[in-house]
Amino acid sequence: MEFSYFTRKHNLHDLNGKEFDAIVVGGGIAGAGIASILSSNHLNVLLIDKGDFGSGTSSNSSKLIHGGLRYLGQGHVILTRELLRERNYLVRNVDIVKRMNFDILIDDVSWSRYTIFFGLFLYNLLGGSLKFPKFSAGKYEYEGFNGYFTYMDAVTDDALLVIYNVISAVMNGATALNYVSAEEFLDKGEGVEVILKDVFTGSSYSVRGRIVINATGSWINEIYEKYTGKRIEGLKLSRGVHLILRNMKNIENAIAFKSHIDGRQMFIIPRGEVLIAGTTDDFTDKPWDDHVDEREREYIFSSISRILRDASWDDVVGEYVGVRPLYGSGSDPGRVTRDFHVDIKDRMVSVMGVKITNYRNASRKVSNKIGKLLGKKVIVSGLPVVLYRRAPGDPIDAAIRNECALTVEDVIKRRIGAYYFTLDRGKSLEDVVRKRISEFLGSDSTSGQG
């Protein structure tokens, strides 16, 4: 099935004046999952994003599919169990979610050996395994630590998981448009008129939806305020910074440890040529800010230097930032709940705090609420299902022809992962990708994107 620039062009041509059962604003993991469930129930769904699909926090996470040992340590047993069930499902059913072994290190700032043993046993049990945690003395692998336990979790390409879900929604009958922003919301009695704008051309379109789902991540309040004139109280934003380093020792297992600086749980995750290390957790007022300051860099580098003792700043090849929307109270971002929250105001349903691991569970619960608001029975059991699989062959061609990649960045950053998982961050592919996009578009190649 082709899902490309030309699909988008056709959909925009026919868009003005259309009516939808649900308009989903925000093409991250939450919006994509909700759109997939609603469209599989034969509802007429429009999914839009002002940037590319998955271009916000959904492509700037730690790229883990996990139950969250930290959440278990904070007593969130039910949340951890839900996350582990979803992890197991995704590992079994989605080809871009892969198992990975994690070594959790023991030292003076970590939990004790016995606490970790019992915690991991409970973690395994909640994940459906009776396996006892394996301890290794590890004096050579991890100098200066008192051994480590090894356990299993999973990793993914977070942006590509979003893309797979968006395409699955399209396969179910949804209309999905990237680079289309929601500019205005007007109540019209039985529905909401939404004024949309094509980011590339500036063209405006008017559509109507019976329900609007606000799944815009860290921009939740910006959309909410356009509709209600108010902001959601209790919404907090937290920055998570990651460093990308050369995998100088060909590390295979991910490493979980507590920073000697402040005791924060951190990870070093091998992804082929590189290691992804992080993360920070600091409140911010900005829904998006990809600037990393020196304090954040120093914090992560100093924390990982106890493990990667030979690492130098020359080994750092990149960095990225994700902004997490959290809902709750408290002055410590690390203690604010990582469970999701739903706010319903008239015909707008806002969902925030959805973890990528838990997106299916969150999508089911939100879709249930939407069904009740629409007066329709919505089947959610077993959904959403990731229907799309990339066929063997050239991933660049697949990105352009079947995954609606419109720009060089769309391909390199969110379709093939080179921005995050290669030493040159995809720079060597830029000219090739630009040429391939131009060849595919033909006479439309001057239309504005690039």
ABEGO torsion letter per residue (X at the ends): XBBBAAAAAAAAAAABGBBBABBBBEABAAAAAAAAAAAAAGBBBBBBBABBBGABAAAABAGBBBAGAAAAAAGBAAAAAAAAAAAAAAAAABAABBBBBBBBBBBAABBBAAAAAAAAAAAAAAAGBABBBBBBAGAAABBGBAEBBBBBBBBBBAAAAAAAAAAAAAAAGBBBBBGBBBABBBBAGABBBBBBBBAAAGBBBBBBBABBBBAAEAAAAAAAAAAAGBBBBGBBBBBBBBBBBBBAAGBABBBBBBBAAAGBBBBBBBBEABBBBOBBBBBBABABBABBBAAAAAAAAAAAAAABAABBAAABABBBBBBBBBBEBEABAAABBABBBBBBBEABBBBBGBBAAAAAAAAAAAAAAAAAAAGBBBBABGOBBBABBBBBEBAAAAAAAAAGBABAAAAAAAAAGAAAABAAGGAAAAAAAAAAAAAAAEAAAAAGBX
